[in-house]
Amino acid sequence: MSRRDEIVMDDAEAASFLEESRIVTCATIARDGRPHLMPLWYVVRDGELWAWTYAKSQKVRNLERDRRCTLQVEAGTEYGELRGVMLDCEAVIHRELADVASVGGELAARYGGADLGPELEAAMRKQAAKRVGLQFTERRRVTWDHRKLGGTY
């Protein structure tokens, strides 16, 4: 078995890691071909990462031209602690106000502990008018968990 095979996360480990992590770095392709990387808060819906962002943001402009993107969630400081998930995806941009607001509500609940009541719904609908929802459809996955090496490299 290769060392690479030893550090792969299985599906359950990757799902757990994504649920407990808080920030995904989203790489899109800029007009000049360079990568454009930006952090996003996200929620997991049926195994897919979803986020929201301003409709006029550079990442949205890039995704309007080319739906391909790469997402990375990582953790660890020392080499033996490093773990992460990299997802090659295609993004679907959602513009329907109710869809965008629901993503915003889920983000508010996840990151701020907000109650998903009528007041939050109204606040999310107001913010959603300037935002889009981003659904990231996975095409390929790479994972690593150096903790599985048990301190031997």
Secondary structure as the mmCIF struct_conf table of DSSP 4:
data_model
#
loop_
_struct_conf.conf_type_id
_struct_conf.id
_struct_conf.beg_label_comp_id
_struct_conf.beg_label_asym_id
_struct_conf.beg_label_seq_id
_struct_conf.end_label_comp_id
_struct_conf.end_label_asym_id
_struct_conf.end_label_seq_id
HELX_RH_AL_P HELX_RH_AL_P1 ARG A 3 GLU A 6
TURN_TY1_P TURN_TY1_P1 ILE A 7 ILE A 7
HELX_RH_AL_P HELX_RH_AL_P2 ASP A 11 GLU A 20
STRN STRN1 ILE A 23 ILE A 29
TURN_TY1_P TURN_TY1_P2 ARG A 31 ASP A 32
BEND BEND1 GLY A 33 GLY A 33
STRN STRN2 PRO A 35 TRP A 41
STRN STRN3 VAL A 43 ARG A 45
TURN_TY1_P TURN_TY1_P3 ASP A 46 GLY A 47
STRN STRN4 GLU A 48 TYR A 54
TURN_TY1_P TURN_TY1_P4 ALA A 55 LYS A 56
BEND BEND2 SER A 57 SER A 57
HELX_RH_AL_P HELX_RH_AL_P3 GLN A 58 ARG A 65
STRN STRN5 ARG A 68 ALA A 75
BEND BEND3 THR A 77 GLU A 78
HELX_RH_3T_P HELX_RH_3T_P1 TYR A 79 GLU A 81
STRN STRN6 ARG A 83 HIS A 94
HELX_RH_AL_P HELX_RH_AL_P4 LEU A 97 GLY A 112
BEND BEND4 GLY A 117 GLY A 117
HELX_RH_AL_P HELX_RH_AL_P5 PRO A 118 ALA A 128
TURN_TY1_P TURN_TY1_P5 ALA A 129 LYS A 130
STRN STRN7 ARG A 131 ASP A 145
HELX_RH_3T_P HELX_RH_3T_P2 HIS A 146 LEU A 149
TURN_TY1_P TURN_TY1_P6 GLY A 150 GLY A 151
#
